[in-house]
């Protein structure tokens, strides 16, 4: 881990275990799934983390779409935008469902 900027705990998988979300100083978001005994497993993307902009500052966790899976909203102060990561909630893929990215620049969202 390189100079963490923010740390949050949330149940991303819906399994009742707290997972660790770290906004890292190398412009990455790191997610460590909770093991249920106070420990965390390895970072879910093989230690690479998720690229989340030029200078991510913080992250919020909520079900933004009402579909029952947790989503992530990352504030990026380097590019003045908000990156949304939509959880799919499958329970099998990374991290308990792949996340689809969306960058909101001004009023036009761009998703992939």
C-alpha positions as CSV (number, residue, x, y, z in Angstrom):
1,X,0.0,0.0,0.0
2,X,1.3,3.4,-0.9
3,X,0.1,6.5,1.2
4,X,-3.6,5.6,1.7
5,X,-5.8,8.7,1.5
6,X,-9.0,7.1,2.9
7,X,-10.2,3.9,4.4
8,X,-13.7,2.5,4.7
9,X,-15.4,-0.7,5.9
10,X,-18.5,-1.9,4.2
11,X,-20.2,-5.2,3.3
12,X,-19.6,-5.2,-0.4
13,X,-20.7,-8.8,-1.0
14,X,-23.9,-8.9,1.1
15,X,-22.5,-11.8,3.2
16,X,-22.5,-10.0,6.5
17,X,-18.7,-9.6,6.6
18,X,-17.1,-6.2,6.5
19,X,-14.7,-5.6,3.6
20,X,-11.9,-3.1,3.6
21,X,-11.8,-0.4,0.9
22,X,-8.7,1.8,0.6
23,X,-8.2,4.9,-1.5
24,X,-4.6,4.5,-2.3
25,X,-2.0,7.2,-3.0
26,X,-1.0,5.6,-6.3
27,X,-4.4,6.5,-7.8
28,X,-5.9,3.1,-7.1
29,X,-8.8,1.7,-5.1
30,X,-7.9,-1.4,-3.2
31,X,-10.5,-3.9,-1.9
32,X,-9.8,-6.6,0.6
33,X,-12.7,-9.0,1.3
34,X,-13.4,-9.7,5.0
35,X,-12.9,-13.3,6.2
36,X,-15.4,-12.9,9.0
37,X,-12.9,-13.3,11.8
38,X,-11.4,-9.8,11.9
39,X,-8.9,-10.5,9.1
40,X,-9.0,-9.7,5.4
41,X,-8.0,-11.7,2.4
42,X,-5.6,-10.5,-0.4
43,X,-6.5,-7.6,-2.5
44,X,-9.2,-8.8,-4.9
45,X,-7.5,-7.6,-8.2
46,X,-4.3,-9.4,-7.7
47,X,-2.7,-6.5,-5.8
48,X,-3.2,-4.2,-8.8
49,X,-6.2,-2.4,-7.4
50,X,-8.6,-0.4,-9.6
51,X,-7.5,2.7,-11.5
52,X,-9.9,5.4,-10.2
53,X,-8.6,8.7,-11.7
54,X,-5.8,11.1,-11.3
55,X,-6.0,11.9,-7.6
56,X,-8.8,10.0,-5.8
57,X,-9.6,11.5,-2.4
58,X,-12.5,9.5,-0.9
59,X,-15.1,6.8,-1.6
60,X,-18.7,6.3,-0.5
61,X,-20.5,3.0,-0.5
62,X,-24.3,2.7,-1.2
63,X,-26.8,0.9,-3.4
64,X,-27.0,3.8,-5.9
65,X,-29.3,2.0,-8.4
66,X,-31.7,0.2,-6.1
67,X,-30.7,-3.3,-7.4
68,X,-29.5,-4.7,-4.1
69,X,-25.8,-4.7,-4.7
70,X,-23.3,-2.2,-3.3
71,X,-21.9,0.5,-5.6
72,X,-18.9,2.8,-5.0
73,X,-18.6,6.5,-5.7
74,X,-15.0,7.8,-5.9
75,X,-14.3,11.5,-5.7
76,X,-11.3,12.5,-7.9
77,X,-9.8,15.9,-7.0
78,X,-7.2,15.7,-9.8
79,X,-9.7,15.7,-12.6
80,X,-12.7,17.2,-10.7
81,X,-15.0,14.3,-11.5
82,X,-16.9,11.5,-9.8
83,X,-16.2,7.9,-10.8
84,X,-19.0,5.4,-10.1
85,X,-18.4,1.7,-9.8
86,X,-21.6,-0.2,-10.1
87,X,-21.6,-3.6,-8.3
88,X,-23.3,-6.5,-10.2
89,X,-23.8,-8.6,-7.0
90,X,-23.2,-12.0,-8.5
91,X,-21.3,-13.3,-5.5
92,X,-18.7,-15.2,-7.6
93,X,-16.7,-12.7,-9.7
94,X,-14.5,-9.9,-8.5
95,X,-15.3,-8.5,-5.9
96,X,-18.5,-10.5,-5.3
97,X,-19.6,-9.2,-8.7
98,X,-17.7,-7.2,-11.3
99,X,-17.9,-3.5,-11.1
100,X,-18.8,-1.4,-14.1
101,X,-17.2,2.0,-14.2
102,X,-18.8,5.3,-15.1
103,X,-17.1,8.7,-15.1
104,X,-19.3,11.7,-14.7
105,X,-17.8,14.8,-16.3
106,X,-20.0,17.8,-16.0
107,X,-23.5,16.5,-17.0
108,X,-22.6,13.6,-19.3
109,X,-21.9,10.2,-17.8
110,X,-19.6,7.9,-19.8
111,X,-19.9,4.2,-18.8
112,X,-18.0,1.1,-19.9
